[in-house]
Amino acid sequence: MELVLTALLASTITGGLTAVGALPILIGKKPSEEFNDTLLGFAAGVMLAASFFSLIIPSIDISTQIYGQGPWPAAIAVVGILLGALTIALFDRLVPHEHFISGVEGRSNAKIAGVWLFIFAIAIHNFPEGLAVGVAYGSGQQENAFSLALGIGLQNLPEGLAVAVGLVAVGYNRLKAFLVAALTGLIEPLGGLFGGVFVNISELLLPWGLVFAAGAMLFVISHEIIPETHRHGHHSRATAGLMVGLVVMLFLDVWLGAV
């Protein structure tokens, strides 16, 4: 029970850093489109690096430990990534967008739907992150668990701000944008609790969850975020933001031993 509570506490802290990252939206003037595109590019870079170094590679390592060398680790990664991308694609096509834009007037439906698709993907991404933290702490591997939790928590800071900025850019007030961004982080404690409780009987699901989240993130990066950041003519700033975000997350992953 102590390990489960530790897993829940650790994943709550990492998820809470999403809200910390969104705090700047409550002060200052409304961000410009140029700043918004640069920040979303940065978040895309963070998500791109995290997809590979925090999700896909650990999933392959875990699968290799479970099934040994052979085709299974690669097959799980391929199928899981495609399932994650397909889920987001179906969500984009089938879920009524009117549910997400009620109360917002004078804005492009496609733009608002894209922001919410971004938020939905982050929520999906946060669950297996919380699950990974929960499994690490639930297994009693405290040192490795701390490195993983710290890396995930630091990554959540720009994600929270990117969500809040995106919502303000399409007409949401600052408080509502902050609250929505904070809520996306609450998925992580749920994943942490699940991982901490079922680490001994459901470890086989962990590699699937990691690559599923990676596929979801990769789809959204390509289908929504990058096109959105280039839509207003700020190509150079958006690309620079993506590159900085990618190398920052790469550095954190390698330095903190989260890979």
N, C-alpha and C positions, 0 to 999 in steps of 0.2 A: 504493500500500500504506500510506503514511503517513496519508493521509486516512481510509482504512478503519480503521486502528488508533485514530485520534483519535475516529472515530464510535463505535467499540466502547467506548473508555474513557469517553467522555462519557455514553453510555447506561447504562454500568455504574454510574457515580456517581449518576445520577438514580434508577436503580432501587434502589441501595443506600440512598437516603434513606427508602425504605419501611421498611427494617429500623430505621433511626435513629428514625423516628416511633413504632415499636412498642416501643422500649426501656423506656419508663415502665411497661409492663405487668409487668416483672420485679421491680418494687419497689412497696411500699405495699400497702394492703389491697385486697380485691376491690371493684371499682367498683359503686356502687349502680345499680339499674334506672333511676333518674332521670338519673344522670350518663351512663349508657350510651345512653339515648334521646336526650339532648341532643347527645352526641358523634356518634351515627349521623345525627342531623338535620344537624349541621354537615357531615359527610361527604357527605350527600345534596346539600346546597347547593353544596359544592365541585364535586361531580360534575355537577350540573345546569349550573352556569356553564361548566365545562370542556367539557361536551358541545357547547355552542354556540360559545363563544369560542375554545376550543383545538382543536376538531375540525370542527364543521359549517362555520363561517365560513372557516377555512383551506382546507377541502376545496373549497368553492365558488370561492374565489380561485384555487386551483391548477387546477381544472377550467376556469375562465374563461381562464387563461393558455394552457391546452392547446387548448381547443376554441373559444375566443372567446365573444363575446356570443351568446345564443340559449337554446334550451331545454335543451341538454345539461348544463350545470352544475347546474341545478335538478333535472333528471331523475336525475342520478347521486346527488344528495343524498337525494331522496325514496326511490329504490330501495334505496340503501345503508342508510338509517336503518331502513326496514321489514325488510330482510334481517337486520340486527343484532337487532332486536326479536324477529323470528320465530325466530332461532336460539336465543335465550335461552328463549323460550316453549317450544320443542321440548325443550330441555334440561330444563326444569322438569317437563315432562310425561312424557318418555321415559326419562331416565336413572334407574336404580334408586337411591333415596335411601339404602337400606341400606348401600351402599358407603361413604357419607360418615359414617354415625353408628355404625359398628362400634366397640365398646369404650366407648361413652358410655351410661350407664344413667340412668333416672329423669328423662328430659327429653322434651319434646314433639318428635316427629319433624318436624312442620311448621316449628317454630321453627328447628331445626338445619338443615333443608333450606334455609330462607330465608337463614341466615347463609352457607352454602356457595354458594348462588346469588349472593350478594353478592360472595364471594371470586372465584368464577368470572368474574363480570362485570368485576371489577377486573383480573384477569389478561388478559382480552380487551382491556380498555381500555389496559393497559400496553404491549401489543405495538405498536399503531400509534403510541403516544407514542414508544416507542423507535425505531420506523421513521422518524418525523418527525425526531428528533434525528439519526439516522444519515444521512438524506437531506440535512439541512442541513449537517452537517459534511463529508459525502462530496462535496458540491458545492463546498466551499471557502468558503462564506459564513459566516465565523467570527463576525462581530458578531451577525448575526441568529440564528445557531445558539446562541450563548451565552445570549441573551435567552430563546429558546425552552426551552433545557435548564434554565435557572434556574427559570422558571415551572413547568415540569413537575416538577422536583425538589421545590420547595416544596409543590406540591400533594400529592406522595406522602407527606409527613409525617403529615397527619391521616388519610390513607387507611390507612397502616400501623397507626396506633394504633386506628382504628375496627375493623379486621379483628381485631386482637389482643383488644380489649375484647369484641367480639361472641363470639369463641370462648370466652373465660373465662366469659362470662355463661351459656353453655349447657353448661358443665361441663369444658372442657379445662383442663389445668394451664397455668401461666404460661409455662413454657419451651416447651411444644408450641405454644401460641398464638403466641408470639414467632416460632418457627421457621416456622410456616405463613405468618404475615404477611410475614416476610422473603423466603420463597420466591416470593410473588406478585410481588415486585420483580424477580426474576431473569428475567422475561419480557422486560423492556426491553432488556437487552444483546442478546438474540436478535434483537429487532426492529431494534436499532441496527446490528448486524452485517449483517443482511439489507439494510437501507437503504443502508449505506455501500458494499456490494459491488455492488448492482444499481441504484444511483441513475441510471446512464446508460441502462439498458435496461428498467427496470421502474417508472419514475416514473409511468406511467399507473395503476399500482395504488394509489398513495398516496392520492388522494382517495377511492377506494372503501374503503380500510382505515380512514380517519378517520371517515367517516360510518357505517360498519358498527359501529365502537366506540361512536359516539354513540348509535345506536339501541339497542345492548345496554344502555348505561348508563341511558337514559331509561326503558326497560322495567322495569329493576330498581328504579329510584327510585320509580316509580309502583306497581308490582305488589308489591314486597316491603319496601323500606326505610321508606317513609312509613307504610304500615299498621302495620309492626312498632313504629315509634317512638310511635305513637298507641295501642298496644294496652294499655298500663298506666296510662292516664289522664294522662300527662304531655304533653298536647297543646301547651300554651303553651311549655314548655321546648323541645320538639322543633321547633316552628315557629320559635322564636327562633334555635335552633341552625342551622336550614336557612337562614334569612335572613342570619345572620352569615357562614356558609360561602359563600353565593352572592356576597355583596358583597366578601368577602376575595379570592376567586378572580377576580372581575371586576376588582378593583383591581390585582391582580398581573398579570393578562393585559394590561390597558391600559398600566400603568406600565412593564412590562418589554418591551412591544412584541411580545408573543407572538401577538397577533391578526393 
